[in-house]
Amino acid sequence: MSGRQRRSSWLTVWLGAWLSAGLLVLATGASAREDRVQIHGNPAGTQTLTQPEPGLTVVDYRYNDRGRGDVVQARWRLDAQGLPVWYEAEGNDYWKVAFRERFERVPADPGGLARWANRIETGETRAAGFYLPANPPPEFMGVLARALLKAPGRRLPLLPSGEAWIEGDERLGTLRRVSLRGIEFTPVPVWLHDNGDTAAVVDDWFEVLDDAAAPQLPRLQAAQQAAAQAWHAELARRHTRQPAGALLIRGARLFDPVSLTVQAGRSVLIRGERIVRVGADADVTAPPGAEVIAAAGRFLMPGLWDVHQHFSNVDGVFDLIAGVTSARDMANDNEPLLARVKRFDAGTELGPRVTLAGIIEGVGPLAGPTDVKVSTAEQARAAVDWYADRGYAQVKIYSSFSPALVEAVADRAHERGLRVSGHVPAFTYARAFIEAGADEIQHLNFILLNFFPEVQDTRTRDRYTVLADRLSRFDLREPRFAEFVAFLRERHTVLDPTMVVLEGLFSGEPARAAPALRPVVQRFPAVVRRRLLSGAVAVPTGQEAAYAQALPGLLRMLKVLHDGGVTIMPGSDGFAGYSLHRELELYAQAGIANAEVLRLATLTPARVLGVEKDRGCITAGKLADLVLIDGDPLASMSDIRRVWRTVKGGRVYDPAALEQALGLSSP
């Protein structure tokens, strides 16, 4: 897992940002409140609030996520309505990119001129509204909630753009949950005390809460989960079309990932969740009462796979929007994930079919955010058994895991019929990881680091940031690389390269949206769009040329691996759906033929993950997981983004309608 700055976990993405210590000295003697910052329940940092003088709030916010993470200091003043009149902050984002931000209502201006400047934009207006900083600390969600409670109709325009409103307001004991809309794709809960102070801001993985709220965290999470499930169930009810009888797709151009061919004028007949007949239009008769979808020559292909996700929030919805009907979760909060997958399967929450890969981590200060941490072979084998007993297909070893225990995990996993994959643990390298029993490696950077044994501690962000420099010094034509490619092929090692993650890190533009989202980000709700304009690592002085060549070099490496017979499966590890599209575009950009890219995204994962009997191509007897594309991805891989209809198990979804339900504007 590359870090919870990804895509869909709204709090870790939106609140992720902040600063090096020492930019602001807190006033001594001022009253203070120190909140806990936790990742998956584990202590990760603090948020300290002080009021050194009346009307001035100062926040110091910092957390550490395996060497990444945010350190923040901000200060602000509000008017009588709770609207910001002055705000300043300095900081570094999750990847330690520096920023400064300032907003003010000009006191001497009779029209109430407001000015702001941050690394994303500068602007000014005389319009009223609540200024939402580009990189606010968690406490600012409480500030917004309190302002909305005072506002007429509980609605406020946002600056620079957008609107926020309160959709729900419920009590849980001594706490009050205020649900905000206009901030995210789904309602955002903020917990307040009776006096209005912020008690907690919580999402699936990340918690910021004060001492009084901390003992109640399980109750807060349960209440949020119940509200979220009700919201998802209603969305699924409104946007799932279940044909009463048979479903016939007629007049399609059918792609076969086995032969890599396309046949025009094809029909597919579906009953229930299975395909019952595939043939020429003239040879397939519509049964009485069948619902007919006129494909009108659109490109029909098997549902896409994304083999690297971490499901949270509305990831499942974005998967169906993007034509992803099968996915693999590569580490999560296990019990909530199991419950979510059951809802996906039952249709009470929108999402794909999910193959489960359970994380196993070591111990130490840089260990990943999971409860499954082991330090002995006995514990490691017990963790494998826990996952096997609950239907997991795979275990994923993480960065702080002891290399000495890999063999014990691999042997027990293979004994139980599970595959083994992961990050290459710190203080070892890819070849040794595979020789110890790993079947698969996540992230292409670990393949490169196999040739630089001096980079041993890969528990921190260095496993990414050293990549550009090392890649600039490595020649893919070296015999030792050819030998390693042959080694991977002979061992049947699978690679989950997550090119889209590496492109996002090395785009060199921290104040722009990740390349994967640039074709769609302008259609997102204003606040969501604005907060997604970050993510790349800062380019060190003097390393500009190396960083500029990082992605082209990685794409060349991908092509050599593919041509050398190494099995590759596409996974995004990013914003769901759209990032998978970009992953496929990058494969095509690397020089892999478009038809072969589509095979990698459909048939290959079904084969590797052992579900080819039911998935991977469109033939009679298989599950009716299909995608209709309003374009031709064989001619242009970017057409993979033009999903017209998604069918999962015979249920039909309209991506445009789902996007609208999440607040996206029309293309």
N, C-alpha and C positions, 0 to 999 in steps of 0.2 A: 504494500500500500504506500502511495507516495506522500501521504499527508492529508489531514482533513481540511486543507484549504480548498479542496475540490468543490466544485459544481453545485451540490444540492443541499448540503448541510448548511442551512442559511446562516446560522450563528457563527460557525467557524470561518466561513468565507467572508461574511460582511463585517464581523467584528475583528477578524484577523488583521492586525496591522500595527505595530507601534514600536517603540522607540528605544534608543540607547539611554541608559541611565545617565543622570547628571545634567539634563537640559533644564530642569527646574527644581529648585530646592523648596520643599514643602515648608510652610510656616511652622515654626516650633510653637508648641502650646495650643495650636488650633485643635478644635474637636475633630475627631477622625472616626471613620468607619472602615474596617477592612473586610472586604468580601473574599470568599474563596473562589478560585478558578480551578475547575476540575475537568479532566478529559476522561470520559468513560468512568467517572467516579474516582479517579486517581488524582491526587493533588498535583497541580501543574503551575500555579502562580497565584497572584493576588490582584485585587483592584482596591486601592485605597482612596477614599474620598475625604477631603478636608474643606473647611470654610474659614480661611484665614481672616476674612473680614465679611461683614454683612453683604449678601448678594453675590459673592464670588465663590464659585465652586471649582476646586482643583482635584483632578483625578490622576493617579498614577496606576497604570494598568500594565501588567506584564505576565507572560507565561512562557514556558519552555516545552516545546514538542520535539524531543530528540535533536536538540541543537537548533531547530528552527523556532518559529513562534514569535510573538509580538511583545514589545515593551513600549508602553505608551504613557505620555503625559499630555494632559489637555486642561484647559480652564475656560470658564464661560460665565456670562451674566444673562439673566432672563428678565423680561418685563412682567407686568402684573398678570398678564394672561399666560405666562409660562413660555412665551416665544423667545428664542435667542435674540439678543441684541448685540452680543459680542462673543466671539469664540476664537480660540487660538489652540493650535496643537502642533507638535513636531513628533516625528517618529520614523520607525522603520517598519515595513510590512513583514509578512510571514517569511519572505525570502531575504529580509534585511535590506530592502531598498528604501532609501531615505525619502521622507516627504515633509513638507511644511504646509500648514493650512491656516487661513484666517478669514473670518467673516465679521462684518459690523454693520449696524444701522448707523449711518452718519448722524451724530447728535445735532449738528448745526443745520441740517437740511430739513426744511419745513415739510417736504414731501415724503420724508421717510426713506431716503435713498439707502439701499442695501448694496454692499459690495462683498465679493468673495473671491478667493484665489486658492487653488490647491493644485496638485500635480496633474489633475484631470482637466480642469477648466478654470477660466476666470470669467466673471460676469458681474452685472449689476442690474437692479430693478427697483422700482418704487412700489411694486405689488406687495401686498401683505402676504404673510405665510411663515411657516416654520422651516428654518434652515436646517437641512439634514446634512451633516458633514460627510465628506467622502470616506473618512476613516474614523468613525466615532467609537469611543469606548462603550462597553455594555451599558453603563449607567445612562447613556443617552436614550436608550429605549424607554427607561422610566420617565425621563424628561418629556419625551413625546407622548407617552400615555397620559401623564398628568395634564399636559396642555390640551389633549383631545377631550379629556373629561370636562374641562372648562369651556370648550369651544361650542358655539351654537350648532345644534344637531350632531355634536361630537364628530365633526369633520373639519379638516384643515387643508388648505393648499400647502404643498411642499415647495421649498426652494432648493435647487434651481427649477424643478418641475415635478409634476405629479400631484397626487392627493392621497391623504391618509384618513382613515375613519375607524371607529370602533364598531366591530361586528358583534361582539359578545362581552358580557360583563357578569361573571359569576363568582360566588364565594365558596371557599373551602376552609372551614374553620375560621381562624383569625386572618386568613389571607384572601385576597381578591385577585381573580384572574381576568385581566383585560385583554381581549383578542383584537389585534390591530390588523387592518387590511390596507392594501396599497403599498406595503413594504416588500412583500414576498409573494410568491405564487399561491401560497396558502396562508391562513390566519397565523399571526405571530403572537404567542402568549407572553404577557408580562405580568409578573406577580408583584402585588403591592401590599404593604401593611395598611392597617386602619388609618394611620396618620398620613398615608400617601407615599411614604418612602418606598423605594424599590427593594423588594425582598429577593427576587430571583429572576433570572433570564436563562431558560433551559432549552436545549434541543436534544436530538437523539444521542449525541456524543459529548456535548460540551455544556458545562454548567457554571454559572456565576451566581453566587448566592451568599447572603449574610449568615451570621451565626444563628440567628433566630429561625431562619428558614431551613438551614442545613438538616436538622433532624427530620424534617417533613419532606425531604427530597423524594422518597419513594411514592408518597401520596401525590405530590405535584406531578411527577412523571406519569403516574397512573391516570390522573385526571386529564392531562394533556393527551395521552395516548387514546383515551376514550373519545375525547372531542375530535381528535384527528381521524380516528377510525370512522366516526359518524360522517365526517366531511367526505372522506374517501368513498364510503359506501354510497352516498348520495351522488357523487360524481360518476361512479361506476353505473349506478342505476340509470342515470340520464344519458349516458354515452355508450352503452353496450347494446348492440343490435343482435339479438338472438333469433335467427329465422325460425318460424313456427314449424316449417317442414324442411324440405331439401333446399340447398343453396347451389345455384349454378352460376359459375363465372364463364361468360361466353365472349369469344372474339379476342382472346389475349395472344400476345407474343410470349411464348413460354420458354424460359431459360432452364436448361438442364445442366447442373453443375458436374455431372458425371462426364458427359461428352463435350461440355463447353459449347453447346450449340443452342440455337434459338429456332423455334418453329412458330410460324404465324398461324392464325385462325384456329386456336386451340381452346377447348372447353374443359372445365374441371367441375365435376359434380361432387358435392359434399353432403353427407347426412350426419347430423350430430357433430362430433368432433373429428371425424375421419373423412378422408378422400375415398370415394367409392369408384370413380371412373375418371380417366383422363383420355382425351382423344380429339380428333378433328371436330370442328363445329358440327359438321353434317352427320357425324356418327354418334353424337351425344344428345339424347332427347331430354327435354325438360319434363320431369315428372309433374303430375297434377299438383297444383298449389305451390310449386317451387318458387322461391324468390330468385330472380335473375339479376345479376350484376353485369351490365354491358361494359366490358373492358374497352371496347372501341380501339383495339390495337395497342393498348398499354402493355408495358413490360411486366410480365408476371414471373416472380421468382420465389424460391423458398424464403421463409422468414429469416432475418439476419440474426447472427449471434454476436454478443459482446461478452468476451470471456474474462473481463476484469472490471468488476463493479463492486461498490460498497453501498448497498441499498439504504436509502434514507429518503424521507419526505416524499417528493413527487417523482423520484427517479423512474419508477415503474410506468408512470404516465408518459414521460418523455420517451421511454423506450418504445412504447406502442406508437407514439407519434412518428418515431423514426423508423418504424418497421422492424424493430428488434423484438422477436418473439421468444428467444431463448437467451439466457445469460448465465453467468457464473459469478457468484458473490465470493470475493477473495479475502474476506475478513470482516467481521462485524461483531456487534453485541449479540451473542448467540441466541438467547431465548427470544428477544424481540424479533430477530430475523426469522426464526422458525415460525413464529406466529404470523409475521408478514407474508411469508411464502404460502402459508395455508390460506390466507386471504386472497392472494394472487390466484391460487388454484381454484378457490371457490367462486371467484369473480366479484367478491365484495370489496376488493381494492384492485385498481388497474395495474397490471404489470405482466412481465413475461414469465415463462417457465424458468425456474432457477435451479441450477446445479450448485451444490453447497461445497465450499472449500473452507475448512476451519483453520484458524491461525493457531500456531504454537510458538510462543516466544520464550526467550530466556529471561534472566533477571538482571537488574542493574539500573543505573540512573537514566540510561537512554533507551530502555525497553519500550516497545510500542504500547499503545493504549488498549490492552486486553487483560482479562482476568486469567487467561490461560498462559501462565508463566511457569516454567519448569527449570529445575537445576540438576535433576538426576535422571538416569535412564528409566527408573521405575516410574517416576512422574510423567516422563515423556510417553512411555507406552500406555499409561493410564489415560492420558489426554487423547491419544489416538483411539483408544477404545471408546471413550466418551463420544467422539465424533462418529465413529463407525456405528455405534448403537443407535444414533439418531438420524441415520440416513445420509450422512455426508459422503460425498464421492471422493474427497481429496483433503489433504492437509497441506497447509502452507507454513513453511518455516520462515521466521522473520530474522531481522538483522542482529539482535542481541543473543540469538540462540547459540549455544555452545557447539562448535564444529565437532567436538568429540561425541556428541549425542545424535548426530544426523543419522548414522548407521542404525542405531536402535529404533529411531522413529521410522526410517524407511523399511526396515525389516518387519516391524509390527504393522505398518500401514499396508504393505504388500500382502502380508498374511491375512489381513482383514479385507483385502480387495480394494483398497484405496490407493489413489495416486499420490505422489509427493512432489511438491513444487516449492517455490519461494524466492525470496531475496537470497543471494549468496550471503551467508552469515559473515559478520565481521571476523577478521583474522584468518580467513581462508579464501579460496578463489574458486572460480566456476568449475574447473576440471575436477578438483578434489570433491566439490559438492556433488557432482554427477557420479563420480566413482564411489561415493558413499551411499548412493542409492536414489538421488533426486531424478525424477522423470521430466521435470520442466523447470524453466527459469523465468521469472518475471523481470521485465525491464532490460532493454538492450545494453544499458550502460554496464551491467555486470559482465557481459561478454567481453567488452573492451578492457575492463579492469582485470580480467584474467591475465593480461599481459603486462600488468604493472603491479607486481607484488608489493612494492613499497607503499601502495595505498591500501593499508590493512584495516583501518578502523572505518568501516562503512556504515556505522550506526547513525552518523550525522548527515547533514546536507552535503558534506564533502563528496559523498558518493555520486552526487550530481555535478557539483560545481567544479570538480577537478577534471570532468570529462572533456571539456573543450581543449584544455591544454594538452592532455594526454593524446587525444585524437589527432591533434595537429602534428604530433611526433610519431604517429604510427602509420605504417605503410601496409595496406590491405593485401599487397602483392607478396608480402613476406612468406616464405615457405611455412613458417610456424603457424601462420593464420590458416593457410590451406590445410595443414595437418589437423588443426583444431576443428575446422569445419567438417572434415572427414570423421573425426572423433564424435562429434555431435550426431552426425548422420548414422554412424554405426551403432551408437548407443540409443538411437530413436529418441533423442532428446527433443522436447518441444519447447519453442520460444514464444513467450507472450511479450512482445517488445514494447508495447505502449509508446509508440512513436509520437502520438499526439501529446503525451505528457512532456516528452523531451523537446518537442517543437515549442510548446508553451513556455518552457523554462528558458530556452535559448533564442526566443524571438527578439530579445534585446529591447523590448518596448514595454516596460512595466506599467505605463499609464494607458495602455490599450487593452482591449479585450484579447483573450487568448485567440490565436488564429482559428481554432476550431469553431469559435462562436461568432466570428466577424460577419459571416453571411446572414446571421439571424439576430444578433444582439440588438440591432436597432428596432426590432419588433417587440422586445421585452418591455414589461412595465418600466416606467422611467427610473424608479429607484433601483430596481434590480439591474437594469442596464448600466446604471452609473457605478454601482458597487462592484460590478464584474470587470471594470477597467483596470485590472492589475493582474500580476501573476508571474511575470518573468523574473529571473534573477538579475541582479545588477551586474553589468559588465565591468570587471576590474580594469583600472587604467593600464593601458599597454596591451590588453588582451582583446582588443576590438576585432582584430583580424581572425584570431583563433575562434572567437565566439561566432563570428559571421560564418565560419566554415563548419561549425559543429553539426548543424542539421544536414547539410549536404554530405558530410562525411558519414553520418549515421545512416543516411539513406543508401549510400554506396555499400556500407556494411550489410544492411538488410538485403540488398539485391544479391550480394555474393553469397550470403547464407542461404537464401531461397534457391538460387541457381545451384548451390552445392547439395541440395536435397534435404536441407534441414526443415522440419515441419514448423510452420508459423501459424499462430492463431491470433486474430485481431481482438484486442481489448483496449478499452479507453482509459480506465482509471481517472475519469474526469466527468464533466457535466454530461449527464446521461443522454443518450440518443444522438445528439448532434456531434458529440466527440467521436463516436464510432464512425459516423460518416467521414469525418476528417481523417481518421486512422486509415480508412480505405483509400481516400484521395492520396495520402502520403505513400501508400504502397504503390499506387499507380505512378505517382511522381518518381518513385525509386526505379521504375522501369519494369515492374511486374505487369504482365498483360492483364487488361481489365477483366477478361473472363476468368482468369486464374485468381484474381483478387476476389471476385464474387464466390468462387469455389472456397477460398480460404475463410470467407465470412458465413458460409452455409454448411457445406458438406464436411469440410475438414474438422470443425469442432464436434460435429455429431459423431464422426468416426473416432476421434481421439477420446471423447468423453463417454463412449459406449452407448450412444442412443441412436445409432444409424438406423436401427429397425423402425423407428418412429419419426425421425426427423432428418433433414439434410437435403431432400429433393422432393419434387412433387410427383408422386406416383400413388396408385391405388393402394389403400391399406395404411398409409402413413397419416399422421396427425395433420389436420388442415391448418397449418401455420404458413401463411402466404403473405406476399406483399405485392401490391400493384403500384408500379412506378409510372408517373406521367412524364416519361422521357426514355432515354436509352443509355444506361450506364456502361454498356459495352463501347459506345462511341465517346462518351464523356463521363468519367467517374463521378463528377460533380452532380450528375443527374440522380445519383443515389439519394440526394436530399429531397427529391420531388416525390415523396410518398403520397399517393392518392388514397389508398385504402390499406389497412392492416387487418388481417384475419388471423385470429389465434383460436385454435380448437373450434373452428366454425363460427365463432363470434366475430362480428364485424365492427371495426372502429374507423371513424372519420378523423384523420389527423388534424385537419383544419378546424373542426369543431372543438376538438380537445385543446388545441392551442388557444382558441378564443376563450374557452372556459378558464384557462390559466392566466388570462390577461394579455396574451400576445395580440398584436395588431395583424391585419392581413398583409400578405406579401406584397 
